[in-house]
Amino acid sequence: MVILSLDENKLQELLGTFVNDFGATFHAAMVVIGDKLGLYKALAAGPMTPGELAERTSTSERYVREWLASQAAGRYVTYDASAGRYSLSPEQAFALTDENGPVFLPGAFEAALAAVKAEPRVAEAFKTGEGVGWHEHDPSLFSGTERFFRPAYAANLLSSWIPALEGIDAKLKEGALVADVGCGRGASTRLMAQAYPKSSFVGFDYHAPSIGHAQKAADEAGVSERVRFEVAKAKEYPGRDYDLVAFFDCLHDMGDPQGAAEHVKKSLKSDGSWMIVEPFANDDVADNLNPVGRAFYSASTLICTPASLSQEVGLALGAQAGEARIKKVVTGGGFSRFRRVAQTPFNLVFEARP
Ligand SMILES: C[S@@+](CC[C@H](N)C(=O)[O-])C[C@H]1O[C@@H](n2cnc3c(N)ncnc32)[C@H](O)[C@@H]1O
């Protein structure tokens, strides 16, 4: 055995990272359980003992006691040792129970926990180079993704992303035709439809179960007169006179994003606009080696890269493509103008014009 000389400080640093990650891996399931069983929402009512929370949620006190301790250790819940009661601070309640708020966290864990179930298939795909389609994942990925992304759309889409596009807010107010391509369960489509009552919207996605859910949710939201959903691929969706085509966090998932760009151009009016929302990324790997990049590169390895490899061409941009590669795909598809119009710590927003 070779005895290496180790830097004790560097080893301790790595072990510190490990302890956090080891706990976080288990913690994902704890958050999903707390969300699913209404434990966070019930706890938001005020300080409780494990028994009181169990009674309110019709759950077993022994399980709830263990779960609460895990939550307090992870600082998702506050523990008052002298009273033996647990509670949510206003910030914890906001982030863990307000599904319509801008920072709702449980959806992200629902998506992550669903994605890691694909590990055996993805590990196999590393050896063969084959893809794993979006539709092949555990169904919680579809609901988790919607619940993870929707808060960011609710916080930014209407107030900053659409207003940043040239002339689009005015067109939507007057009455425009919009295609939301790769719309998933249609959260972005519904938000736009509710904000712009004179405009009409069509959501397209190749994944039939997501389209079924999107249509049902639009019916329930009372916008189905102006909103419809159709199963269609990004290179094949119908229509030639859209004022706006929007792609929310899906261009990089496609096998042939340049082919999709060519199709978008054909489907737009001559003065139309293409809005592309992508995960935040810098152009160089070295500049993405941070906590957000880590989450996105890992999600990309499990979800986005195999999804693209499962389709024709299989360009596999990955979730951390960055502006330069997205621009290459968009201009390669025939668009003459391309610019970054907005960004958040998690998203880049681009506008392309014919
Ligand atoms: C990460 S999800 C984003 C869903 C939705 N836009 C949102 O923001 O919640 C990516 C979506 O792209 C869709 N997709 C992937 N490849 C596609 C293709 N070639 N044509 C149409 N949709 C596609 C998937 O079915 C999935 O719904």
The ligand as a MOL file (V3000), in Angstrom:
LIG
                    3D

  0  0  0     0  0            999 V3000
M  V30 BEGIN CTAB
M  V30 COUNTS 27 29 0 0 0
M  V30 BEGIN ATOM
M  V30 1 C -37.2350 20.5630 -17.9140 0
M  V30 2 S -38.7860 20.3190 -18.6540 0 CHG=1
M  V30 3 C -39.4510 21.9810 -18.6840 0
M  V30 4 C -40.9470 21.9740 -18.8150 0
M  V30 5 C -41.6010 23.3620 -18.8210 0
M  V30 6 N -41.1800 24.1680 -19.9340 0
M  V30 7 C -41.3420 24.1100 -17.5260 0
M  V30 8 O -40.5860 25.0800 -17.5540 0
M  V30 9 O -41.8750 23.6970 -16.4760 0 CHG=-1
M  V30 10 C -38.3530 20.0200 -20.3320 0
M  V30 11 C -39.5500 19.7380 -21.2220 0
M  V30 12 O -39.1230 19.6460 -22.5870 0
M  V30 13 C -39.9030 18.6610 -23.2150 0
M  V30 14 N -39.2090 18.2270 -24.4390 0
M  V30 15 C -38.0020 17.6150 -24.5300 0
M  V30 16 N -37.6940 17.3990 -25.8100 0
M  V30 17 C -38.7040 17.8780 -26.5580 0
M  V30 18 C -38.9610 17.9580 -27.9540 0
M  V30 19 N -38.0640 17.4980 -28.8360 0
M  V30 20 N -40.1070 18.5170 -28.3660 0
M  V30 21 C -41.0110 18.9890 -27.4630 0
M  V30 22 N -40.8380 18.9430 -26.1440 0
M  V30 23 C -39.6860 18.4040 -25.6890 0
M  V30 24 C -40.0560 17.5840 -22.1570 0
M  V30 25 O -41.1160 16.7130 -22.4290 0
M  V30 26 C -40.2670 18.4250 -20.9050 0
M  V30 27 O -41.6210 18.6720 -20.6640 0
M  V30 END ATOM
M  V30 BEGIN BOND
M  V30 1 1 1 2
M  V30 2 1 2 3
M  V30 3 1 2 10
M  V30 4 1 3 4
M  V30 5 1 4 5
M  V30 6 1 5 6
M  V30 7 1 5 7
M  V30 8 2 7 8
M  V30 9 1 7 9
M  V30 10 1 10 11
M  V30 11 1 11 12
M  V30 12 1 11 26
M  V30 13 1 12 13
M  V30 14 1 13 14
M  V30 15 1 13 24
M  V30 16 1 14 15
M  V30 17 1 14 23
M  V30 18 2 15 16
M  V30 19 1 16 17
M  V30 20 1 17 18
M  V30 21 2 17 23
M  V30 22 1 18 19
M  V30 23 2 18 20
M  V30 24 1 20 21
M  V30 25 2 21 22
M  V30 26 1 22 23
M  V30 27 1 24 25
M  V30 28 1 24 26
M  V30 29 1 26 27
M  V30 END BOND
M  V30 END CTAB
M  END
